[in-house]
Amino acid sequence: MADILLDKELADIATKVQSGQRLDKNDAIRLFETSNLPAVGCLANMVKQRKHQNNVYFVVNRHITHTNICVNRCKFCAFGKAKEEPDSYVLAIDKIVEQALATKTLNVCELHIVGGLNPDLDLAYYLAMFRRLRMALPGVIIKALTAVEIDYLATKHQLTVAETLKRLQAAGLQYLPGGGAEVFSSRVRQLTCPDKISGERWLEVHATAHRLGIRTNATILYGHVETVTERVEHLLKLRALQDQTGGFLSFVPLAFQPQNTELAVAGICGPTGVDDLKMLAVSRLILDNFEHIKAYWINVGVKLVQIALHFGVDDIHGTVVEEQISHAAGASTKQTLTKAELINLIVQVGKVPVERKVGQTNGLPNKKSRPGGGQLKKQSNNLST
């Protein structure tokens, strides 16, 4: 072990990590509160190396945001609009299919589709959307609709969550993204998103999806009014559900983007780089039953992502093509990265890029030469996140 881990403050935690013991709530709080950031990163990297060696995953994907009209006006969101606002919109299904097909030459293997809670859109709209996309791009994964959107549709049509998910699944839905989790704490939700479903309801929707064979992601929106303890409790609830279902694919910490939000007016500035790295590293250490920890480059930037690849992160998301929600709140990153750019930022820090691909069934990565020597691995679609 590196000398930094001889720090007496973290010696007992280091012993647990080395021996593969599960960390508890107090351990997690101490990891967040320590000033020894390199030690936290080193411990997280140890766990990541056990799980994935030097592999770092990415996907060639396309984000589609079908509407910004939303009846929930969360204080951390700058994206949602009222129907009467001049810049509100709804995409016709023809337009959604057009956007999806426009990226066909990029060999996109995943569509990521989320939007606002638009009272004018019913279940029929989403069923038609997924059927059309499945016909247009039959081999592409459809990852769509947050737990908040699923709950909204179920309530609107007086269906159970299971019934709603079954209908969407039959139309082509394959995975759920992790959005809408925010921070599970009822205190935080009352301050930031009082009209949104509860943290318990979010967990119920994902548990139901898992029982139906729909894998999902999980997230946290950090860096606003939450406490360290509330962050930790959020992680522990996710870990407990994963113990029960095994249905989560990856965990994606989302850094709060303050610009243009109500919370910015209240003087909340968002997380620092240290906050970002601690959130990623502690997540890797606490979520021992999650296969993947993702650094979302849209929110934290590609430079910090490269550092995060030494802080327990094994996934950097994908090409995106067009991201609107974080950018509405002031994210200053690009809206897309090319496949070559993703590979380059991984290779620069001595890691091995692994492209998640659709259609492979043997689970064994195929190898393809990449610029600069070495190998680019392609992985089967069971790693889609």
Sequence and secondary structure as in RCSB ss.txt:
>XXXX:A:sequence
MADILLDKELADIATKVQSGQRLDKNDAIRLFETSNLPAVGCLANMVKQRKHQNNVYFVVNRHITHTNICVNRCK
FCAFGKAKEEPDSYVLAIDKIVEQALATKTLNVCELHIVGGLNPDLDLAYYLAMFRRLRMALPGVIIKALTAVEI
DYLATKHQLTVAETLKRLQAAGLQYLPGGGAEVFSSRVRQLTCPDKISGERWLEVHATAHRLGIRTNATILYGHV
ETVTERVEHLLKLRALQDQTGGFLSFVPLAFQPQNTELAVAGICGPTGVDDLKMLAVSRLILDNFEHIKAYWINV
GVKLVQIALHFGVDDIHGTVVEEQISHAAGASTKQTLTKAELINLIVQVGKVPVERKVGQTNGLPNKKSRPGGGQ
LKKQSNNLST
>XXXX:A:secstr
  GGGG GGGHHHHHHHHHT    HHHHHHHHH S HHHHHHHHHHHHHHHHTTEEEEE EEEE  B B S   T
T SS B TTSTT  B  HHHHHHHHHHTGGGT  EEEE     TT  HHHHHHHHHHHHHHSTTSEEEE  HHHH
HHHHHHTT  HHHHHHHHHHHT  EE  TT S   HHHHHHH TTS  HHHHHHHHHHHHHTT EEEEEEEESSS
  HHHHHHHHHHHHHHHHHH  EEEEEEEE   TTSHHHHTT     HHHHHHHHHHHHHH TT SEEB  HHHH
 HHHHHHHTTTT  EEEE  S   HHHHTT  S S   HHHHHHHHHTTT EEEEE SS  S   EEEE TTSSE
EEEE GGG  
